[in-house]
């Protein structure tokens, strides 16, 4: 337990100045949305698709009031409830996408960098092709394909959430692969790896015990920044009406698309709050990623230097120094 706490607190203790400020603010903002996502059934006043209450149907495009703090939409749903439930949707999709792309990219990157040969060339060709393709366009194509393939819900997630997560996974695998492969190629030439091979360690043991610890160090930074980018990509897919359907879950991008017509008639609350939620969550995750980058990267990290305090000199030392006779140059020349 103490080791886990030290691992959580160590990024804060190792940073200072602007890096600590960015990391603290980013964790605070992201933590608020994490609480919204976990406790959405208890924090949201209504369901994400609820349009009626104890006193009848909700007003269409109702102004913010004591019953609906953020107002209502043209579908008579509560805006505050959809913003809170949208946090859960974003957390589910981004978590699934980042974990899946991290695991696949990490495994393929280590294998490609360590084994080399034709397998490395083939994997590099495939990953470079995916990386060169426009990421958002690739996500749109994958969303169409996976939506048609996945017909029912998987485990506790709806088919739309799984399709959106798989679409984001495809565009982020090459990033992990490139970083891990390059690190593996550099690390496998180290002396301790050569010593392990000389002692008879198999390739699996070398990759698991000696290379994994080196290549995993930069992965959390990439994962945090990818999570911020995934929020924007998910909002773009929802804005186009791809992936998550309105009856499956609340999604901020879809709410922005529905609010386009409302803005023309002076209704501002249906677009302000979902858009503000996207901006805040992306900002929070970006600050966390930048703060972690300055913590993990030794080039960017500023080391703490303890101030050097010289003890005061006593009067006897001062008088001895000032009254001491100067060495004789004549004596030195005669010797």
C-alpha positions in Angstrom: 0.0 0.0 0.0 2.8 2.4 0.8 4.5 1.6 -2.5 1.3 2.5 -4.4 1.0 5.8 -2.5 4.6 6.6 -3.2 4.1 5.9 -6.9 1.0 8.3 -7.0 2.7 11.1 -5.0 6.1 10.9 -6.6 5.2 12.9 -9.7 4.2 15.8 -7.5 7.3 15.6 -5.3 9.6 15.5 -8.3 8.2 18.5 -10.0 8.3 22.2 -9.1 7.3 25.5 -10.5 5.1 25.5 -13.6 5.3 21.7 -14.0 3.8 21.1 -10.6 1.1 23.7 -11.2 0.1 22.1 -14.6 0.0 18.6 -13.1 -2.0 19.7 -10.0 -4.6 21.7 -12.1 -4.9 18.9 -14.7 -5.5 16.2 -12.0 -8.1 18.4 -10.3 -10.0 19.1 -13.5 -9.8 15.5 -14.7 -10.8 14.2 -11.2 -14.0 16.2 -11.3 -15.1 14.6 -14.6 -14.0 11.2 -13.2 -16.3 11.7 -10.3 -19.1 12.6 -12.7 -18.5 9.5 -14.7 -18.4 7.1 -11.8 -21.3 8.6 -9.8 -23.5 9.6 -12.7 -26.6 7.7 -11.6 -26.5 9.5 -8.3 -25.3 13.0 -9.4 -27.5 13.4 -12.5 -31.0 14.7 -11.7 -32.5 12.5 -14.6 -31.5 9.9 -17.1 -29.7 11.0 -20.3 -32.9 10.3 -22.3 -35.5 11.2 -19.8 -38.0 13.8 -21.1 -40.7 13.7 -18.3 -40.8 14.0 -14.6 -43.3 13.8 -11.8 -45.1 16.9 -13.0 -45.3 15.9 -16.6 -43.2 16.4 -19.7 -40.2 18.8 -19.6 -40.4 22.0 -21.5 -39.0 22.1 -25.0 -35.9 24.4 -25.0 -36.7 25.5 -21.5 -34.5 28.2 -19.9 -32.2 27.3 -17.0 -34.2 27.3 -13.8 -34.3 25.7 -10.3 -35.6 22.4 -11.8 -33.3 22.3 -14.8 -30.1 24.2 -13.9 -28.7 24.0 -17.4 -32.0 24.2 -19.2 -33.6 21.6 -21.6 -33.0 20.6 -25.2 -35.3 20.5 -28.2 -35.9 16.8 -27.3 -37.1 17.9 -23.9 -34.1 16.3 -22.1 -32.2 17.9 -19.2 -28.9 19.4 -20.3 -27.2 19.0 -17.0 -28.0 15.3 -16.9 -26.7 14.8 -20.4 -23.5 16.6 -19.5 -22.9 14.3 -16.5 -23.8 11.1 -18.4 -21.6 12.3 -21.2 -18.7 12.1 -18.8 -19.3 8.4 -18.3 -19.5 7.8 -22.1 -16.3 9.7 -22.7 -14.5 7.8 -19.8 -15.7 4.4 -21.1 -14.6 5.0 -24.7 -11.3 6.7 -23.9 -10.3 4.1 -21.3 -11.1 1.2 -23.6 -9.3 2.8 -26.5 -6.1 3.8 -24.6 -5.8 0.5 -22.8 -6.3 -1.6 -26.0 -3.9 0.5 -28.1 -1.3 0.6 -25.4 -1.3 -3.2 -24.9 -1.3 -3.9 -28.7 1.3 -1.3 -29.5 3.5 -2.2 -26.6 3.6 -5.9 -27.5 4.1 -5.4 -31.2 6.8 -2.7 -30.5 8.9 -4.9 -28.3 8.6 -7.9 -30.6 9.5 -5.8 -33.7 12.4 -4.0 -32.0 13.9 -7.1 -30.4 13.3 -9.8 -33.2 14.0 -7.6 -36.2 14.2 -9.1 -39.7 11.3 -9.5 -42.0 8.7 -9.3 -39.2 10.1 -5.9 -38.2 10.0 -4.6 -41.7 6.4 -5.8 -42.2 5.2 -4.3 -39.0 6.9 -1.0 -39.7 5.3 -0.9 -43.1 1.8 -1.4 -41.7 2.2 1.0 -38.8 3.7 3.7 -41.0 0.9 3.3 -43.4 -1.7 3.8 -40.6 0.3 6.6 -39.1 0.5 8.5 -42.4 -3.3 8.2 -43.0 -5.3 11.2 -41.6 -6.3 10.1 -38.1 -9.9 11.5 -38.1 -10.7 10.2 -41.5 -9.3 6.8 -40.5 -11.5 6.9 -37.4 -14.6 7.6 -39.5 -13.9 4.7 -41.8 -13.3 2.3 -38.9 -16.4 3.5 -37.1 -18.5 2.6 -40.2 -16.9 -0.8 -40.4 -17.1 -1.7 -36.7 -20.6 -0.4 -36.3 -21.8 -2.9 -39.0 -19.8 -5.7 -37.5 -20.7 -5.3 -33.9 -24.5 -5.8 -33.6 -25.1 -6.4 -29.9 -23.6 -5.1 -26.7 -20.4 -6.6 -25.4 -20.1 -7.2 -21.6 -21.3 -4.0 -19.9 -20.8 -1.7 -22.9 -23.2 -1.0 -25.8 -22.2 -1.7 -29.3 -21.8 2.0 -30.1 -19.3 2.5 -27.3 -17.3 -0.6 -28.4 -17.3 0.5 -32.0 -16.1 4.0 -31.1 -13.4 2.6 -28.8 -12.1 0.2 -31.5 -12.0 3.1 -34.0 -9.8 5.1 -31.7 -7.7 2.1 -30.9 -6.7 1.7 -34.6 -5.4 5.3 -34.9 -3.4 5.2 -31.7 -1.6 1.8 -32.0 1.1 3.2 -34.4 2.1 5.9 -31.9 2.8 3.4 -29.1 4.5 1.0 -31.6 6.9 3.6 -33.0 8.0 4.8 -29.5 8.3 1.4 -28.0 10.2 -0.1 -31.0 12.7 2.7 -31.1 13.3 2.4 -27.4 13.7 -1.4 -27.6 16.2 -1.1 -30.4 18.4 1.2 -28.2 17.9 -0.8 -25.0 18.7 -4.2 -26.4 22.3 -3.1 -27.1 22.9 -2.3 -23.4 25.5 -4.3 -21.5 23.0 -5.9 -19.0 21.0 -7.2 -21.9 24.0 -8.7 -23.5 25.0 -10.2 -20.2 21.5 -11.8 -19.8 21.9 -13.4 -23.3 25.3 -14.7 -22.4 23.9 -16.3 -19.3 21.4 -18.2 -21.4 18.2 -16.1 -20.9 15.6 -16.7 -23.6 14.2 -13.9 -25.7 10.9 -13.9 -23.7 12.8 -13.5 -20.5 14.9 -10.7 -21.9 11.9 -8.8 -23.2 9.8 -9.3 -20.1 12.4 -8.7 -17.4 15.0 -6.4 -19.0 13.3 -4.4 -21.8 9.8 -3.9 -20.5 10.9 -1.7 -17.6 12.8 0.7 -20.0 10.2 1.0 -22.7 7.2 1.6 -20.3 8.6 4.8 -18.9 7.4 7.1 -21.6 4.0 5.3 -22.2 2.0 7.1 -19.5 2.7 10.5 -21.0 1.7 9.3 -24.5 -1.5 7.7 -23.0 -2.6 10.9 -21.3 -2.1 13.0 -24.4 -3.8 10.4 -26.5 -6.8 10.5 -24.0 -7.1 14.3 -24.6 -7.0 13.8 -28.4 -9.5 10.9 -28.1 -12.0 13.2 -26.4 -11.9 15.5 -29.5 -12.1 12.6 -31.9 -15.0 11.1 -30.1 -16.8 14.4 -30.2 -16.2 14.7 -33.9 -17.6 11.3 -34.5 -20.6 12.1 -32.4 -21.1 15.4 -34.3 -21.2 13.4 -37.5 -23.6 10.9 -36.0 -21.2 8.0 -36.3 -20.7 5.3 -33.6 -22.7 6.0 -30.5 -26.5 6.3 -31.2 -28.6 8.7 -29.2 -30.6 5.9 -27.5 -27.4 4.1 -26.3 -25.7 6.8 -24.3 -25.2 10.6 -24.0 -22.5 12.0 -26.1 -21.3 15.7 -26.1 -20.5 15.8 -29.9 -24.0 14.7 -30.7 -25.4 17.3 -28.4 -23.4 20.0 -30.2 -24.8 18.9 -33.5 -28.3 19.1 -32.2 -27.6 22.5 -30.8 -26.6 24.1 -34.2 -30.2 25.0 -35.0 -30.8 26.2 -31.5 -28.0 28.8 -31.7 -29.8 30.5 -34.7 -32.8 31.3 -32.5 -30.9 32.6 -29.5 -30.9 29.4 -27.4 -27.3 29.3 -26.0 -27.5 26.8 -23.2 -27.8 23.6 -25.3 -24.4 24.2 -26.9 -22.5 26.1 -24.2 -22.4 23.4 -21.5 -21.5 20.4 -23.7 -18.9 22.4 -25.5 -17.5 23.7 -22.2 -17.3 20.1 -20.9 -15.2 19.1 -23.9 -12.8 22.1 -23.5 -12.4 21.5 -19.8 -11.7 17.8 -20.0 -9.3 18.1 -22.9 -7.5 20.9 -21.1 -7.2 18.9 -17.9 -5.9 15.8 -19.6 -3.4 17.9 -21.6 -2.1 19.6 -18.5 -1.6 16.2 -16.8 0.3 14.9 -19.9 2.5 18.0 -20.0 3.2 17.8 -16.3 4.1 14.2 -16.5 6.3 14.8 -19.5 8.4 17.3 -17.5 8.5 14.9 -14.6 9.5 11.8 -16.6 11.8 13.5 -19.1 15.2 14.2 -17.5 16.0 16.8 -20.1 12.9 18.9 -19.2 12.9 18.2 -15.5 14.6 20.8 -13.3 16.5 19.4 -10.5 16.2 20.8 -7.1 19.5 22.4 -6.0 19.9 22.9 -2.2 21.2 26.3 -1.3 24.8 26.5 -0.2 25.1 28.4 3.1 28.7 29.4 4.1 29.3 29.7 7.9 30.2 33.2 9.1 33.8 33.9 9.7 34.9 34.7 13.2 36.9 37.8 14.1 40.0 35.8 15.0 40.1 34.4 11.5 39.6 37.8 9.9 42.4 39.4 12.0 44.8 36.5 11.3 44.2 36.8 7.6 44.7 40.5 7.5 47.8 40.7 9.7 49.6 37.6 8.4 53.0 38.7 6.8 53.4 38.3 3.1 55.9 35.7 1.9 59.3 37.0 1.0 60.1 37.0 -2.7 63.8 37.5 -1.9 63.9 34.3 0.2 62.2 32.4 -2.6 64.8 33.6 -5.1 67.8 32.7 -3.0 66.5 29.2 -2.6 
